[in-house]
Amino acid sequence: MLKQVFVRGVKRRFHLPKPFETWRNAPKEKAECVVIGAGIVGLAVARELSLKGKEVLVLDSAPTFGTAASSRNSEVIHAGIYYPSNSLKARFSVRGRKLLYHYCSQRGIPHNQIGKLIVATGTSEIPKLNQLFNRGIQNGVENLRMLDASEAIKMEPELHCVKALLSPASGILDSHSLMLSLVGEAETNGATFSYNTAVIGGHLEGNQIVLHVCETKTLTNWDGNTPLQPDLLLMPIIVVNSSGLSAPTLAKRFHGLNTAIIPPAYYARGSYFILSNANSTRHPPFKHLIYPVPEEGGLGVHVTLDLDGQLKFGPDVEWIPHVPDTTNFLNKFDYSVSVDRVARFYPEIRKYYPNLKDGSLIPGYAGIRPKLHGPGQSACDFVIQGEDIHGVGGLVNLFGIESPGLTSSMAIAEYVAALLLGG
């Protein structure tokens, strides 16, 4: 019944409100659980809540699932090395990795635990590598081992380094197959998905959040400032704001929520370049993931293999200033890869892969990372805010779910379900 009423509601024609109209004119509909955003984390949350017996409705402004950061990343399963001890990123990546490997193995989702080498290419980087080793041990990452140059080069003859940290627990997976499985499992357990459906804001009625919903096409000519008349007021018992890139922007449009607790949003574009050598897929120069020591804003331009053996390098960090609300809500970010950026890639890659030939890199793809820190600022942890933080019953906001968001997705879902349902 909920699905029928909701779909009937969102198919009406939309219009900008006249001066005498307000959102109170829109029809209301009740729901049990609403997950905003059908990226990897939103899908994992929807699956988890549906497995707990909840009636779940997933809303996404895109025409299908996983169209933003979830489909524009390195597809790496991280071990949990980089993040401060007891941080959410550390806890969720270690727990999420185990859940992810088990889930992929049980359901035949393509993945490969190929391992990772984090490399110091100069003696000045060795202290950072030692810090990563110690941090990984503190975080509970298994089987970490420091290698001298000869050991690492024996594993990867094309590699140049003075020391390396081996992480056997790291791997790769097919993120689309994973998301497809999560969608299918959620639907099997009664979840409903409504795409091309945008949550444009909300307001509080007592201690309950009421969502303002409209069709995505309504926003096409929106200037980002003119008030929009929602087609439907959705009244859920539980709301999980897992809208990724637009999560802080959307939370600020929940009228009555204390905006002071919403962290500032920053955005960084990361470009990838692909090794074009015709033999690179059949005989890639590397068999493991190869990472430099981390840089500001990211983990450095690293080597990733996909499950077909294609080698790619990236991402770099390009900060994006002044992102308007329309870009957030409609995912109008520029995902093009400028060929000019390749000039920055060659010297970075040749620090650990000196035999990289000129002209061998071609543009691949780009992704946008939702960050809670800007240029020159210290990296931030995930921010998950429940009723204990904002005082609104049944509402959970997920902010800054960048890397290791894919690895952490199932652990985040566990955490959110426990936060909302207890246990």
Secondary structure, DSSP 8 states (H G I E B T S, - for coil): -HHHHHHHHHTS------TT--GGGS-EEEEEEEEE--SHHHHHHHHHHHHTT--EEEE-SSSSS--SGGGSS--EE--S-SS-TTSHHHHHHHHHHHHHHHHHHHHT--EE---EEEEESSGGGHHHHHHHHHHHHHHT-TT-EEEEHHHHHHH-TT---SEEEEETT-EEE-HHHHHHHHHHHHHHTT-EEE-SEEEEEEEEETTEEEEEEEEGGGGTT--SSS----SEEEEEEEEEE--GGGHHHHHTTEETS-GGGS---EEEEEEEEEE--TTTTTS-S-SSEEEES-BTTBS-SEEEE-TT--EEEE---EEE----HHHHHHT-------GGGHHHHHHHHHTT-TT--TT-EEEEEEEEEEESS-TTS-----EEE-HHHH--TTEEEEE---TTHHHHHHHHHHHHHHHHH--
